[in-house]
Amino acid sequence: MSSTKVFEAIGDFLYNTIFLMYDNIGNLFNYSCIVLGFFGLFYWLRYQKKFNDQAANDPNQLK
């Protein structure tokens, strides 16, 4: 048995496994990433507003 057959077998196994998982998951992973990204954006914007308000009320800060 040559190493080519071993690597082709490994490649076929990985190829079939990845597409089997993709067919079962579908676009759920993509939608999850989008929702998580928007959640993180609004979380960050909320804290940024808090820090901006705190900076506006503190006249002794370095700018």
N, C-alpha and C positions, 0 to 999 in steps of 0.2 A: 504494500500500500504506500503510495507516495504522499508527500505532504500536501500536494495540491488537492487530493480528495478529502483530506482532513479539513483543510481550510474551507473548501467548498461546502462541506457538511456543516461546519460551524456557521458559515455565512447563511446557508439556507435555513438553519434552525433559528438564527437571530432574525432573519427577514420575516419568516412566518410568525414568530412570536410577537414582533413589533406590530405587524399588521393585524394580528388577532386582537391585541390590546387596543389598537386604534379603532377597529371596527366596533368593539364593545363600548369604548368610551365616547367615541364620536366627538362632538364639539363641546362636550361638557367641560373639558379642561380649558378650552379657549374662553368660554363664558365665565368660568371661575376666575381666570386671570384678569379679565376685564373688570369684573365686579370687585375683586380684591384691589386692583389698581385705583378704582374710583374711591373705594373706602379709604385707602391710604392717602389719596389726594385730599379728601375732605378732612381727614384727621390732621394732616399736616397744615392745611389752611386754617383750621380752628386754632391750633397752637401758634401759628404765625400771627394771627390776629391778637391773641392774648399777649404775645411778646411785643407787638407793635403798640398796643394800648399801654403796656407797662412802660415802654420806652418813652411814650408821649407824656406820661405823668411824672417822669423822673428828669428834672432839669439839670442834675449834676452828673449826668453820664457823659462819657467820652464818645464823640461821633467821628 
